[in-house]
């Protein structure tokens, strides 16, 4: 038989899981390029952006394709279609939105 106190404790979220999620988000937000992309997605009502390589330097485009987008996609913050060059909000995007609102250019 479990006491009421034990059942309440078992239903509480694991603070270690919350800290790991925050650590992952802050790691993703370390780079300006990723922050700017996430803020742009947050500000766009459709929740998606079409990327244009002509508006970027070659090195910035390569870094976006091979570093920044894969890291964001790995955390499920964005979905990326390389054929159409469309980036859209990922499954976990709303989990980071409150942090984005505090950043310069955020929606707050």
C-alpha positions in Angstrom: 0.0 0.0 0.0 1.4 3.4 -1.0 0.9 6.4 1.1 -0.6 9.6 -0.4 2.8 11.3 0.0 4.6 8.6 -2.0 2.0 8.8 -4.8 2.4 12.6 -5.0 6.2 12.3 -5.1 6.0 9.7 -7.8 3.8 11.9 -10.0 6.1 15.0 -9.7 8.3 15.6 -12.8 11.9 14.5 -12.5 14.0 17.7 -11.9 17.0 15.9 -13.5 15.0 15.5 -16.7 14.0 19.2 -16.7 17.6 20.2 -16.1 18.8 18.0 -19.0 16.2 19.5 -21.3 17.3 23.0 -20.3 21.0 22.1 -20.8 20.2 20.8 -24.3 18.3 24.0 -25.2 21.1 26.2 -23.9 23.6 24.2 -25.9 21.6 24.7 -29.0 21.2 28.5 -28.3 25.0 29.0 -27.9 25.4 29.9 -31.5 23.9 33.2 -32.9 23.0 31.5 -36.2 20.7 29.0 -34.5 19.2 31.6 -32.2 18.4 33.9 -35.2 16.8 31.0 -37.1 14.7 30.0 -34.1 13.6 33.5 -33.4 12.7 34.0 -37.1 10.6 30.8 -37.0 8.9 32.1 -33.9 8.1 35.4 -35.4 6.8 33.9 -38.7 3.0 33.3 -38.4 3.2 30.3 -40.7 5.9 28.6 -38.6 8.1 28.0 -41.6 10.9 29.7 -43.6 12.3 29.2 -47.0 16.0 29.5 -46.9 17.9 31.3 -49.7 21.6 30.5 -50.1 22.1 33.6 -52.2 21.5 35.8 -49.1 24.3 34.0 -47.3 28.1 33.6 -47.6 29.2 30.2 -48.8 30.7 29.4 -45.4 27.5 30.4 -43.6 25.4 28.3 -45.9 27.7 25.2 -45.4 27.7 25.7 -41.6 23.9 26.0 -41.6 23.5 22.8 -43.7 26.1 20.7 -41.9 26.1 22.0 -38.4 23.2 24.2 -37.3 20.2 22.6 -39.0 21.3 19.0 -38.0 21.7 20.1 -34.3 18.3 21.8 -34.3 16.7 18.8 -36.0 18.3 16.4 -33.6 16.6 18.3 -30.7 13.3 18.2 -32.7 13.2 22.0 -32.7 13.0 22.2 -36.5 12.0 20.0 -39.4 14.2 20.6 -42.5 13.5 19.6 -46.1 16.7 19.9 -48.1 14.9 19.6 -51.5 12.6 22.5 -50.9 14.9 24.3 -48.5 12.0 24.8 -46.1 12.5 24.9 -42.4 9.6 24.6 -40.1 8.9 24.4 -36.4 9.6 21.0 -35.0 7.7 18.8 -32.5 9.5 20.4 -29.5 9.6 24.0 -30.7 7.0 25.1 -28.2 9.2 23.9 -25.3 11.8 26.5 -26.2 9.5 29.3 -27.2 9.5 30.9 -23.7 13.3 31.3 -23.9 13.1 32.7 -27.4 10.7 35.4 -26.2 13.5 36.7 -23.9 16.1 37.0 -26.6 16.7 40.2 -28.7 14.3 40.1 -31.6 12.0 37.7 -29.7 8.2 38.1 -29.7 7.8 39.3 -26.1 
